[in-house]
Amino acid sequence: MENLNENLKRLTVISDWFDDQEEIDVEEGLKKVKEAAKLIKASKQRLKDVENEFEEIKKEMEEETEK
C-alpha cells in the first residue's frame, strides 16, 4: 500500500531540487521527472482506493441505519 503522505513529501523534495538548481543537470532532471511521474501515479491510485474505502463505509452505515 502506498503511503500518500510519504509520496507527497518526496514530490516536494523533487520540486525543491528543481527550484534550487541554477543550471539543471539534464540526466539527473530526467531521473527526478521519472520518479515524480511514478509517485504521482501511485498517489492518484491511493486516492482512488481511499475514496472507494470511504464509499464502502458510507454504504455500510446507510445499510445499518435502514435496519
Gaussian input, Z-matrix of N, CA and C with variables (Angstrom, degrees):
# hf/3-21g

backbone

0 1
 N
 C     1     B1
 C     2     B2     1     A1
 N     3     B3     2     A2     1     D1
 C     4     B4     3     A3     2     D2
 C     5     B5     4     A4     3     D3
 N     6     B6     5     A5     4     D4
 C     7     B7     6     A6     5     D5
 C     8     B8     7     A7     6     D6
 N     9     B9     8     A8     7     D7
 C    10    B10     9     A9     8     D8
 C    11    B11    10    A10     9     D9
 N    12    B12    11    A11    10    D10
 C    13    B13    12    A12    11    D11
 C    14    B14    13    A13    12    D12
 N    15    B15    14    A14    13    D13
 C    16    B16    15    A15    14    D14
 C    17    B17    16    A16    15    D15
 N    18    B18    17    A17    16    D16
 C    19    B19    18    A18    17    D17
 C    20    B20    19    A19    18    D18
 N    21    B21    20    A20    19    D19
 C    22    B22    21    A21    20    D20
 C    23    B23    22    A22    21    D21
 N    24    B24    23    A23    22    D22
 C    25    B25    24    A24    23    D23
 C    26    B26    25    A25    24    D24
 N    27    B27    26    A26    25    D25
 C    28    B28    27    A27    26    D26
 C    29    B29    28    A28    27    D27
 N    30    B30    29    A29    28    D28
 C    31    B31    30    A30    29    D29
 C    32    B32    31    A31    30    D30
 N    33    B33    32    A32    31    D31
 C    34    B34    33    A33    32    D32
 C    35    B35    34    A34    33    D33
 N    36    B36    35    A35    34    D34
 C    37    B37    36    A36    35    D35
 C    38    B38    37    A37    36    D36
 N    39    B39    38    A38    37    D37
 C    40    B40    39    A39    38    D38
 C    41    B41    40    A40    39    D39
 N    42    B42    41    A41    40    D40
 C    43    B43    42    A42    41    D41
 C    44    B44    43    A43    42    D42
 N    45    B45    44    A44    43    D43
 C    46    B46    45    A45    44    D44
 C    47    B47    46    A46    45    D45
 N    48    B48    47    A47    46    D46
 C    49    B49    48    A48    47    D47
 C    50    B50    49    A49    48    D48
 N    51    B51    50    A50    49    D49
 C    52    B52    51    A51    50    D50
 C    53    B53    52    A52    51    D51
 N    54    B54    53    A53    52    D52
 C    55    B55    54    A54    53    D53
 C    56    B56    55    A55    54    D54
 N    57    B57    56    A56    55    D55
 C    58    B58    57    A57    56    D56
 C    59    B59    58    A58    57    D57
 N    60    B60    59    A59    58    D58
 C    61    B61    60    A60    59    D59
 C    62    B62    61    A61    60    D60
 N    63    B63    62    A62    61    D61
 C    64    B64    63    A63    62    D62
 C    65    B65    64    A64    63    D63
 N    66    B66    65    A65    64    D64
 C    67    B67    66    A66    65    D65
 C    68    B68    67    A67    66    D66
 N    69    B69    68    A68    67    D67
 C    70    B70    69    A69    68    D68
 C    71    B71    70    A70    69    D69
 N    72    B72    71    A71    70    D70
 C    73    B73    72    A72    71    D71
 C    74    B74    73    A73    72    D72
 N    75    B75    74    A74    73    D73
 C    76    B76    75    A75    74    D74
 C    77    B77    76    A76    75    D75
 N    78    B78    77    A77    76    D76
 C    79    B79    78    A78    77    D77
 C    80    B80    79    A79    78    D78
 N    81    B81    80    A80    79    D79
 C    82    B82    81    A81    80    D80
 C    83    B83    82    A82    81    D81
 N    84    B84    83    A83    82    D82
 C    85    B85    84    A84    83    D83
 C    86    B86    85    A85    84    D84
 N    87    B87    86    A86    85    D85
 C    88    B88    87    A87    86    D86
 C    89    B89    88    A88    87    D87
 N    90    B90    89    A89    88    D88
 C    91    B91    90    A90    89    D89
 C    92    B92    91    A91    90    D90
 N    93    B93    92    A92    91    D91
 C    94    B94    93    A93    92    D92
 C    95    B95    94    A94    93    D93
 N    96    B96    95    A95    94    D94
 C    97    B97    96    A96    95    D95
 C    98    B98    97    A97    96    D96
 N    99    B99    98    A98    97    D97
 C   100   B100    99    A99    98    D98
 C   101   B101   100   A100    99    D99
 N   102   B102   101   A101   100   D100
 C   103   B103   102   A102   101   D101
 C   104   B104   103   A103   102   D102
 N   105   B105   104   A104   103   D103
 C   106   B106   105   A105   104   D104
 C   107   B107   106   A106   105   D105
 N   108   B108   107   A107   106   D106
 C   109   B109   108   A108   107   D107
 C   110   B110   109   A109   108   D108
 N   111   B111   110   A110   109   D109
 C   112   B112   111   A111   110   D110
 C   113   B113   112   A112   111   D111
 N   114   B114   113   A113   112   D112
 C   115   B115   114   A114   113   D113
 C   116   B116   115   A115   114   D114
 N   117   B117   116   A116   115   D115
 C   118   B118   117   A117   116   D116
 C   119   B119   118   A118   117   D117
 N   120   B120   119   A119   118   D118
 C   121   B121   120   A120   119   D119
 C   122   B122   121   A121   120   D120
 N   123   B123   122   A122   121   D121
 C   124   B124   123   A123   122   D122
 C   125   B125   124   A124   123   D123
 N   126   B126   125   A125   124   D124
 C   127   B127   126   A126   125   D125
 C   128   B128   127   A127   126   D126
 N   129   B129   128   A128   127   D127
 C   130   B130   129   A129   128   D128
 C   131   B131   130   A130   129   D129
 N   132   B132   131   A131   130   D130
 C   133   B133   132   A132   131   D131
 C   134   B134   133   A133   132   D132
 N   135   B135   134   A134   133   D133
 C   136   B136   135   A135   134   D134
 C   137   B137   136   A136   135   D135
 N   138   B138   137   A137   136   D136
 C   139   B139   138   A138   137   D137
 C   140   B140   139   A139   138   D138
 N   141   B141   140   A140   139   D139
 C   142   B142   141   A141   140   D140
 C   143   B143   142   A142   141   D141
 N   144   B144   143   A143   142   D142
 C   145   B145   144   A144   143   D143
 C   146   B146   145   A145   144   D144
 N   147   B147   146   A146   145   D145
 C   148   B148   147   A147   146   D146
 C   149   B149   148   A148   147   D147
 N   150   B150   149   A149   148   D148
 C   151   B151   150   A150   149   D149
 C   152   B152   151   A151   150   D150
 N   153   B153   152   A152   151   D151
 C   154   B154   153   A153   152   D152
 C   155   B155   154   A154   153   D153
 N   156   B156   155   A155   154   D154
 C   157   B157   156   A156   155   D155
 C   158   B158   157   A157   156   D156
 N   159   B159   158   A158   157   D157
 C   160   B160   159   A159   158   D158
 C   161   B161   160   A160   159   D159
 N   162   B162   161   A161   160   D160
 C   163   B163   162   A162   161   D161
 C   164   B164   163   A163   162   D162
 N   165   B165   164   A164   163   D163
 C   166   B166   165   A165   164   D164
 C   167   B167   166   A166   165   D165
 N   168   B168   167   A167   166   D166
 C   169   B169   168   A168   167   D167
 C   170   B170   169   A169   168   D168
 N   171   B171   170   A170   169   D169
 C   172   B172   171   A171   170   D170
 C   173   B173   172   A172   171   D171
 N   174   B174   173   A173   172   D172
 C   175   B175   174   A174   173   D173
 C   176   B176   175   A175   174   D174
 N   177   B177   176   A176   175   D175
 C   178   B178   177   A177   176   D176
 C   179   B179   178   A178   177   D177
 N   180   B180   179   A179   178   D178
 C   181   B181   180   A180   179   D179
 C   182   B182   181   A181   180   D180
 N   183   B183   182   A182   181   D181
 C   184   B184   183   A183   182   D182
 C   185   B185   184   A184   183   D183
 N   186   B186   185   A185   184   D184
 C   187   B187   186   A186   185   D185
 C   188   B188   187   A187   186   D186
 N   189   B189   188   A188   187   D187
 C   190   B190   189   A189   188   D188
 C   191   B191   190   A190   189   D189
 N   192   B192   191   A191   190   D190
 C   193   B193   192   A192   191   D191
 C   194   B194   193   A193   192   D192
 N   195   B195   194   A194   193   D193
 C   196   B196   195   A195   194   D194
 C   197   B197   196   A196   195   D195
 N   198   B198   197   A197   196   D196
 C   199   B199   198   A198   197   D197
 C   200   B200   199   A199   198   D198

   B1=1.4525
   B2=1.5339
   B3=1.2818
   B4=1.4568
   B5=1.5140
   B6=1.3222
   B7=1.4455
   B8=1.5278
   B9=1.3058
   B10=1.4551
   B11=1.5253
   B12=1.3150
   B13=1.4644
   B14=1.5193
   B15=1.3254
   B16=1.4666
   B17=1.5333
   B18=1.3267
   B19=1.4664
   B20=1.5241
   B21=1.3268
   B22=1.4664
   B23=1.5218
   B24=1.3297
   B25=1.4679
   B26=1.5253
   B27=1.3286
   B28=1.4706
   B29=1.5327
   B30=1.3384
   B31=1.4630
   B32=1.5264
   B33=1.3230
   B34=1.4617
   B35=1.5264
   B36=1.3338
   B37=1.4660
   B38=1.5300
   B39=1.3175
   B40=1.4723
   B41=1.5249
   B42=1.3102
   B43=1.4604
   B44=1.5302
   B45=1.3259
   B46=1.4689
   B47=1.5214
   B48=1.3342
   B49=1.4597
   B50=1.5234
   B51=1.3353
   B52=1.4610
   B53=1.5275
   B54=1.3285
   B55=1.4707
   B56=1.5215
   B57=1.3331
   B58=1.4597
   B59=1.5309
   B60=1.3144
   B61=1.4634
   B62=1.5272
   B63=1.3289
   B64=1.4671
   B65=1.5297
   B66=1.3288
   B67=1.4580
   B68=1.5203
   B69=1.3160
   B70=1.4650
   B71=1.5253
   B72=1.3215
   B73=1.4616
   B74=1.5300
   B75=1.3255
   B76=1.4636
   B77=1.5260
   B78=1.3060
   B79=1.4708
   B80=1.5269
   B81=1.3349
   B82=1.4603
   B83=1.5293
   B84=1.3303
   B85=1.4583
   B86=1.5161
   B87=1.3344
   B88=1.4606
   B89=1.5295
   B90=1.3430
   B91=1.4650
   B92=1.5243
   B93=1.3280
   B94=1.4681
   B95=1.5306
   B96=1.3229
   B97=1.4686
   B98=1.5245
   B99=1.3317
   B100=1.4710
   B101=1.5223
   B102=1.3321
   B103=1.4584
   B104=1.5285
   B105=1.3328
   B106=1.4627
   B107=1.5288
   B108=1.3260
   B109=1.4596
   B110=1.5289
   B111=1.3376
   B112=1.4645
   B113=1.5304
   B114=1.3284
   B115=1.4596
   B116=1.5257
   B117=1.3211
   B118=1.4649
   B119=1.5254
   B120=1.3271
   B121=1.4624
   B122=1.5285
   B123=1.3290
   B124=1.4637
   B125=1.5317
   B126=1.3185
   B127=1.4657
   B128=1.5241
   B129=1.3218
   B130=1.4681
   B131=1.5226
   B132=1.3359
   B133=1.4616
   B134=1.5280
   B135=1.3375
   B136=1.4669
   B137=1.5245
   B138=1.3314
   B139=1.4593
   B140=1.5154
   B141=1.3248
   B142=1.4683
   B143=1.5286
   B144=1.3374
   B145=1.4612
   B146=1.5270
   B147=1.3328
   B148=1.4663
   B149=1.5271
   B150=1.3202
   B151=1.4658
   B152=1.5287
   B153=1.3249
   B154=1.4614
   B155=1.5281
   B156=1.3343
   B157=1.4612
   B158=1.5301
   B159=1.3330
   B160=1.4624
   B161=1.5276
   B162=1.3239
   B163=1.4629
   B164=1.5262
   B165=1.3349
   B166=1.4646
   B167=1.5273
   B168=1.3226
   B169=1.4711
   B170=1.5193
   B171=1.3141
   B172=1.4677
   B173=1.5317
   B174=1.3346
   B175=1.4661
   B176=1.5196
   B177=1.3398
   B178=1.4678
   B179=1.5247
   B180=1.3192
   B181=1.4651
   B182=1.5184
   B183=1.3215
   B184=1.4644
   B185=1.5233
   B186=1.3499
   B187=1.4615
   B188=1.5250
   B189=1.3150
   B190=1.4559
   B191=1.5167
   B192=1.3187
   B193=1.4707
   B194=1.5267
   B195=1.3310
   B196=1.4615
   B197=1.5267
   B198=1.3309
   B199=1.4781
   B200=1.5064
   A1=108.76
   A2=115.60
   A3=120.54
   A4=110.39
   A5=116.13
   A6=120.79
   A7=107.88
   A8=115.86
   A9=121.71
   A10=111.72
   A11=117.29
   A12=120.18
   A13=111.84
   A14=116.82
   A15=120.24
   A16=110.91
   A17=116.18
   A18=119.67
   A19=110.85
   A20=116.30
   A21=120.03
   A22=111.23
   A23=117.43
   A24=120.65
   A25=110.20
   A26=116.22
   A27=120.31
   A28=110.48
   A29=117.05
   A30=120.14
   A31=111.25
   A32=117.05
   A33=120.88
   A34=110.85
   A35=116.02
   A36=120.47
   A37=110.12
   A38=116.50
   A39=120.78
   A40=110.17
   A41=117.31
   A42=121.80
   A43=110.70
   A44=115.92
   A45=120.12
   A46=111.05
   A47=117.41
   A48=121.01
   A49=109.74
   A50=116.58
   A51=119.89
   A52=111.04
   A53=115.95
   A54=119.91
   A55=112.03
   A56=117.46
   A57=121.92
   A58=113.81
   A59=117.38
   A60=120.00
   A61=110.99
   A62=114.96
   A63=118.72
   A64=108.85
   A65=114.29
   A66=120.74
   A67=107.17
   A68=116.91
   A69=121.72
   A70=110.95
   A71=115.47
   A72=122.00
   A73=105.18
   A74=116.54
   A75=121.12
   A76=111.64
   A77=117.92
   A78=120.72
   A79=110.87
   A80=116.98
   A81=120.35
   A82=109.99
   A83=116.53
   A84=120.66
   A85=111.55
   A86=116.87
   A87=121.34
   A88=110.60
   A89=116.90
   A90=120.65
   A91=110.63
   A92=116.18
   A93=120.72
   A94=110.34
   A95=117.39
   A96=120.65
   A97=110.36
   A98=117.14
   A99=120.56
   A100=110.89
   A101=116.93
   A102=120.09
   A103=110.33
   A104=116.08
   A105=120.46
   A106=110.50
   A107=117.11
   A108=120.56
   A109=110.77
   A110=117.08
   A111=120.87
   A112=110.67
   A113=116.36
   A114=120.32
   A115=111.41
   A116=116.31
   A117=120.47
   A118=110.22
   A119=116.47
   A120=120.45
   A121=110.75
   A122=116.53
   A123=120.91
   A124=110.45
   A125=116.43
   A126=120.45
   A127=111.38
   A128=116.25
   A129=119.94
   A130=110.40
   A131=116.93
   A132=120.85
   A133=110.34
   A134=115.99
   A135=119.05
   A136=110.43
   A137=117.36
   A138=120.14
   A139=111.40
   A140=116.39
   A141=120.59
   A142=109.98
   A143=116.67
   A144=120.93
   A145=111.26
   A146=115.87
   A147=120.22
   A148=110.19
   A149=116.00
   A150=120.01
   A151=110.33
   A152=116.91
   A153=120.78
   A154=111.39
   A155=116.66
   A156=119.94
   A157=110.22
   A158=116.86
   A159=120.07
   A160=111.00
   A161=116.67
   A162=120.07
   A163=111.27
   A164=116.82
   A165=120.20
   A166=111.04
   A167=116.27
   A168=120.10
   A169=110.04
   A170=116.49
   A171=121.27
   A172=110.33
   A173=115.78
   A174=120.54
   A175=110.85
   A176=116.93
   A177=120.96
   A178=110.81
   A179=116.86
   A180=120.62
   A181=110.69
   A182=116.97
   A183=120.51
   A184=110.31
   A185=116.55
   A186=119.78
   A187=110.67
   A188=117.85
   A189=121.65
   A190=111.17
   A191=116.82
   A192=119.24
   A193=111.57
   A194=117.62
   A195=121.09
   A196=111.92
   A197=117.35
   A198=121.05
   A199=111.07
   D1=129.62
   D2=179.42
   D3=-75.73
   D4=140.09
   D5=176.89
   D6=-94.66
   D7=111.07
   D8=-175.41
   D9=-59.81
   D10=-43.60
   D11=-179.24
   D12=-62.37
   D13=-41.90
   D14=178.58
   D15=-64.53
   D16=-40.21
   D17=177.97
   D18=-61.77
   D19=-43.60
   D20=-179.17
   D21=-66.37
   D22=-38.01
   D23=176.56
   D24=-62.41
   D25=-44.53
   D26=-179.04
   D27=-64.55
   D28=-39.60
   D29=176.82
   D30=-62.34
   D31=-36.62
   D32=176.80
   D33=-64.73
   D34=-41.88
   D35=177.86
   D36=-60.79
   D37=-43.62
   D38=179.36
   D39=-63.74
   D40=-45.40
   D41=179.15
   D42=-60.60
   D43=-44.32
   D44=178.56
   D45=-62.29
   D46=-37.67
   D47=178.60
   D48=-58.02
   D49=-46.67
   D50=179.47
   D51=-63.37
   D52=-40.76
   D53=179.79
   D54=-63.80
   D55=-32.79
   D56=-175.52
   D57=-83.19
   D58=-10.41
   D59=-176.41
   D60=-83.39
   D61=128.62
   D62=173.09
   D63=-79.35
   D64=-39.37
   D65=178.23
   D66=-134.26
   D67=118.34
   D68=-174.33
   D69=-74.15
   D70=129.11
   D71=169.54
   D72=-77.19
   D73=112.56
   D74=-172.79
   D75=-59.72
   D76=-43.51
   D77=-178.79
   D78=-64.99
   D79=-45.18
   D80=179.07
   D81=-67.13
   D82=-38.59
   D83=177.43
   D84=-60.54
   D85=-41.56
   D86=178.85
   D87=-62.54
   D88=-42.80
   D89=177.10
   D90=-59.30
   D91=-43.22
   D92=-178.52
   D93=-66.61
   D94=-40.03
   D95=178.83
   D96=-64.47
   D97=-42.26
   D98=177.90
   D99=-62.70
   D100=-43.30
   D101=178.77
   D102=-63.38
   D103=-42.95
   D104=179.78
   D105=-61.54
   D106=-41.50
   D107=179.93
   D108=-61.52
   D109=-41.71
   D110=177.96
   D111=-64.75
   D112=-41.96
   D113=179.62
   D114=-64.41
   D115=-40.97
   D116=179.05
   D117=-64.10
   D118=-44.42
   D119=179.36
   D120=-61.47
   D121=-45.16
   D122=179.64
   D123=-64.68
   D124=-38.66
   D125=-179.76
   D126=-66.80
   D127=-41.34
   D128=178.11
   D129=-62.32
   D130=-41.13
   D131=178.70
   D132=-65.25
   D133=-41.80
   D134=-179.96
   D135=-64.52
   D136=-40.54
   D137=177.41
   D138=-61.67
   D139=-39.52
   D140=177.39
   D141=-63.79
   D142=-42.62
   D143=178.91
   D144=-62.40
   D145=-43.11
   D146=179.30
   D147=-63.39
   D148=-42.67
   D149=178.39
   D150=-59.99
   D151=-43.38
   D152=178.65
   D153=-62.93
   D154=-39.52
   D155=178.41
   D156=-63.24
   D157=-43.19
   D158=178.11
   D159=-62.13
   D160=-41.02
   D161=178.90
   D162=-63.27
   D163=-40.29
   D164=178.12
   D165=-63.65
   D166=-43.07
   D167=178.66
   D168=-63.37
   D169=-44.07
   D170=179.42
   D171=-59.73
   D172=-44.90
   D173=179.78
   D174=-62.60
   D175=-43.67
   D176=178.98
   D177=-61.96
   D178=-40.99
   D179=-179.36
   D180=-67.65
   D181=-38.76
   D182=177.93
   D183=-65.03
   D184=-39.68
   D185=178.51
   D186=-65.97
   D187=-37.25
   D188=179.06
   D189=-65.60
   D190=-39.27
   D191=-178.28
   D192=-74.34
   D193=-21.45
   D194=178.84
   D195=-78.53
   D196=-17.50
   D197=-177.34
   D198=-76.50

